[in-house]
Amino acid sequence: WHLLSMAANNSGTLPVPLQFVQKLIQLQPQNAQPHATLGTAHRLNGDLDNALASYNIALEKDPAFAEAIAGKAEVLESLGKTEEAESVLSNAPKSNSVLLALAKVRVARKLNKPEQALQTIDSIMNQPLAEYHKSNLQMNKGRVLEEMERYDEAWECWEEGNKLHAGKFPLAEHCKLIDNIIQTPLLESGLSSSSQPIFIVGMFRSGTTLLEQILGAHPNIDAAGEVNQILRFVNESPYPTCISDPNTKWPQLYLDRLDSDSKYCTDKLPMNYLHIGLIHTLFPNAKIIHTTRNSLDTCVSCYSNSFSANHAYTSNLEDLAGVYEQYQKIMQHWNDKLPNRIYEVPYEKLVRNLEETINGVLRHIGVEFDPACLEFYNFRRIAITPSADQVRRPIYSSSVGRHKHFESHLDELTSLQ
């Protein structure tokens, strides 16, 4: 049952479905594990209040339960209560839990205690660990070293971490998929007149989470997270059929999945850039917003973060370059076939001139500017993605040009310059 609920947490999209874990709680209400797992599901969905409540229930069942202690600390840190999070971790029983160690690292980084973070990682690395945990620790160590401006050491950690969890990515198959999509003619008419969905697409680490958080702070816009419904349609009816003969029920199924009463609702599944043609067929009046970023900054950011097995290309620079080139190819195709359909938001412009950029986005959507968008970091629902740290604090531009610290390691990416 624990593996079943963990599978829900690792489904690859947000929000995470809760029904599996809630069923486990009904079966074993006195067991701390399912309550902690529900807390993690809520946390991944950005529902921090319910996450904290679930972790507290788990700790009532078992005050020494490491997963619940770590989760509670991470929620407190996300809420800006970093000192309280540190206290929770300091009072925790001695444990070899990797989750607890990672929570300590995260809080130490936030409190600007990098040496303490490194000490925590090195101490737990001496224990016998699964390769997944070793990889995660190495990736975190790299980020600490980067913050200490020890860039070559940071890169070595990311290389080691990526080797430990690298899977084989089918790049040739991916290229064939892109060609298949490009060769599929688009239908002339759309299936739904709804303008509620706002699709935010782009490469991972290009600013999709940040843009969604900013837009979600607007009173007329809901933020639905990463909705996998379009991908489900494609899996149900692969290309070219999904575009040449789409199911007429799909638009309503999608809107039911959004389940939003707001005038607009964002879906920020980045890989939907593959399916812009299908999105246009289903919702010709929906807004499609494409976040862009410097190619090398994007790739370095992908390489230095852990992603699911579905995105194994992020752990190999050659595969990463190949996928990026295919992304550029298909976006050029959509812009050629659907001129003026896709609104582009450069990450660099967003972080350097927030108000002007967001004003333009909101005008494109058709809503008035609201100052809440400039204080997006106060928005309570915070999606837990590798970009979560950026959306919990005011805008900053220090990640612009990040790749320059690692230029000696980027030979495989030279084709992207």
CORCOR-V962885 format. One record per run of one state. SS is the DSSP state (H for helix, E for strand, - for the rest). FROM is the first residue (numbers start at 1). TO is the last residue. If there is no record, write none. Layout:
((SS FROM TO) (SS FROM TO))
This chain:
((- 1 1) (H 2 9) (- 10 18) (H 19 27) (- 28 31) (H 32 44) (- 45 47) (H 48 61) (- 62 65) (H 66 78) (- 79 81) (H 82 90) (- 91 97) (H 98 110) (- 111 113) (H 114 125) (- 126 130) (H 131 147) (- 148 150) (H 151 165) (- 166 170) (H 171 182) (- 183 191) (E 192 192) (- 193 196) (E 197 201) (- 202 207) (H 208 216) (- 217 220) (E 221 223) (- 224 228) (H 229 236) (- 237 240) (H 241 244) (- 245 249) (H 250 258) (- 259 263) (E 264 267) (- 268 269) (H 270 282) (E 283 283) (- 284 286) (E 287 292) (- 293 294) (H 295 303) (- 304 308) (H 309 315) (- 316 316) (H 317 337) (- 338 341) (E 342 346) (H 347 352) (- 353 353) (H 354 365) (- 366 370) (H 371 378) (- 379 389) (H 390 392) (- 393 401) (H 402 409) (- 410 410) (H 411 416) (- 417 417))
